[in-house]
């Protein structure tokens, strides 16, 4: 089971004010889930945030992989339904078929004004390759259907 943290726990770990952590969540720099009236941040999302922000901390276990990659992919879509379909496919594939998922993360965001699905990836090279191969298949299938 994946560990999750509260805003106060992360603020203490990183020696930051809780309002700073909440601002990072609002600005979508730190991915979090709302549970009731408070935020919960999964350990992997915290690791991604720390890696992208160049924050080091001895409390968080280090990723055992020698090579870690990150990427942001913007996919043009017709509407939110198409974005949701792509997101479901990626998440299902990630959860069911990929090796190394435990040390990898994927975050999706639908940008309504731009009709884009933004996919943010972080993980080992094999994970990244698998996701890019899946994206290639999804995008190719979308283009042939039009």
Buried (B, 14 or more C-beta within 10 A) or exposed (E): EEEBBBBEBBBBBBEBEBEEBBEBBEEEEBBBEEEEEEBBBBBBBBBBBBBEEEEEEEEBEEBEBEEBBEEEBEBEBEEEEBBBBBBEBBEEBBEEEBEBBEBBBBBBBBEEEEBBBBBBBBBBEBBBEBBEEBBEEBBEEBEEEE
